[in-house]
Amino acid sequence: MSDLDNFFNPKSIAVVGVSSKGVGLQFGGANFVNALQSCGFKGNIYPVNPKGGEVLGLHVYPSLMDIPGSVDYVICCISISQVPQLINECVAKGVKAVHLYTGGFSESGSEEGKRIEQEIASFATQSGIHIIGPNCMGIYCPKTGLSFASDFSSEPGSVAVICQSGGHSFHIIREGAERGVKFSKLISYGNACDVNESDLIEFLAADEDTRVIAAYIEGVKDGKRFARVLAKAAKVKPVIILKGGITESGSRAAASHTGSMAGSEMVWDGLLHQANAIRVHNLEELVDMALTFSYLPIISGRKVGILGGGGGATVLAADDCIDAGLTVPRFSKALQDTLRNYLKKGNTGVGLSNPVDLSDQGWDIFYDCIKTMLDYNGIDLLIFHMAFGIMPTMAQLDGFSSVILNDIAKAHNESDKPMVAATYSIINDECWQAFTECRQKCREIGVPCYYSLINAARAISRFCDYHEHRNKIQEQGAGTQVGRSNKKPG
């Protein structure tokens, strides 16, 4: 699938179906032009509309064939009835890649829509042109300035996403960016009449700019090939999968969304487990895992230390970690005595055995406590949790956020031990402001920030599962290889 590189590195793009009204609330050709300009695409952009004119400072050409230069990539925003003729023009023009934003194909359920989709898919196969879509948002590749929204970050990263839903694509990119996830590529691929999920995963597994692959999938074109490609990709990179359409109702919705037929949950669960892919169950968990693999180093074990305020919160924190498959070891007497020495007054209402509950002791001792816990050899990772809506609300305490966040940054910079943050209880505007500051600070210092303790625990546990399973597979492979090399011939 090396030809797919044409989607991510075009030197010229034609946007066919640009309205003379320009950018508007209804997404269309001009919005794609605006997104490309905003994201810094360096190549030529050719808007196309039979009426001609000018859009966003660019000359509008009456047709694709009227463009004087070569065109590498076409974004199609015209009606379905006009698409077959455009595909013919693309072949004549020497276009290498086409993105069909246009909808109304097989996902509509109409026989005409299905027929046209099959027609263009067959023609693409015969002509050698590649098509993303139809019924999708297309490509986001910040490294080369490709985008389908003007507010997407132009800073490249190492997480690649394939997403059968256009709406979910917006959510993943925007939510990921807010939490510090940077993307190498995202492909919204819709009905997958030509380029499908197996093609994309295979391409991304070999992509040097991609370190983590995430996917939202409603259905697959070839189950056996998908299983092979997925297993091969998961051997070299983490692959995170959110499968849509597992239930009967969800499957029915998927059929009307992208024309996809979904499989049973049992089949998918077994497939993903066998391939060592990481299964998640909603978009927040998908972003959680992308964040985790972006920032956490490989953890030596599952022993976690937990630090925060509030007795009830620490009880639930311990339960959440155990339920997720982590361990919360009791701290040694020596460590508890060290922590107790930091306290201003006795230890009433304070828990020091793990989880550590500082209760009303005051957060000016926070740095000493967190640094001591990070230095403790009895844990592999530290979870700091912060509830903003307790009484009095943390957000109302003068200087609270800046003091705590600076202490987190200082302790994190002075230690090699991984640390994550869990923030929750956002009940009013003041809490939201403090929460935003916390998330921004965590993003700046490279500490993953989750929206609940259970989300943090599940993400960490899945992260450990992946590496443990991968190590086991590698050890088994090495053992088999050694056995073969020691076997006498004949």
C-alpha angles and dihedrals in degrees: 000000000000088000088072087075085081089073093058103038108040119154093202134026131194118201107202116200102034113169118228087226090072126209115006146154091271107075114239146126098312090053090056090051090049092049092051092050093046093049091051104250105183099199131081119291117203117191113203129204129141090233092060118201128123134302126187091344094309129114113247116224121214093228143357090257091057093063106107098211134053120282121212101179134026127200109202119210100158129108121285094249091062097047100087091055091048091052089053090051091048091057092047090048093050095245112170102196136026130194114201108205086167116109135196097087126114092328088067091063092228120133090227092054091049092047095052092047091052090046096055092041091055092046091050091053092049096044098042094236117134124226130199111202142317107228098023145107096242128208136004113182112155093187091067098028099254116148143145096208129050095221098056116117117260091207111106125221141169105268117099123193133194112196128181090198123070093202093051088051091062091048095049095048096045097041091043092051092051090055097044102265113143121198133220092189142342122196121194100195107172117184094005096217090164116358107045141182094275092052091050097046090047090051094047093048087064096037111116092206093057124079100162129035123204127180142188107199131179098178142348130231097214116020097192094049091045091054091052094046093046094051091048093049094047090057091065104027139018110266117199117197130194108185116203124199100038096140124062091253092045091050090052090050091049091053091055093042104050103353090253128149112218128215131227121281092237092055093048094045091053093044095051093044092050092049092046091238117153112245119208129181106213142017094263091057090048091055089043090058094044087052093047095051090044095057114017121085118217107291119226094218148342100265110121133188116210125206129179146103130281128054096232091047092054091050091054091042091058092046092049093051094048092046090052093053102262127121127234105201121201111251120244119258090247092056092046090051090051091051091046090056089064093058120104097213131018116292103272110152091002124121118203105163096083129314092054113216113191090186110175096344094112128255095250087089092051097099093052092050097046093045091050091050093048089053092051113107093208095079133056098201140013125225116199114194128194127189111197098189103060121115118298087025112244088228090063096057110104111252092352099132097045094047095048095042093049090050090051091051094048095048092045093051092049096051137062092206116105119249133187134187129223117197126185148140096077101174107151144013094274091054091047091054092050090045091052091051090050093049092048093049092048089050091052096050097039100250114141111238120204130191096232141013093247091052090051092048094048093048093050092047092050089048089054092044091055096050094043092051092045092051090049092052092048092049091049090049092049091048092051091048092050091048091053094048092051095047114107113238118251 
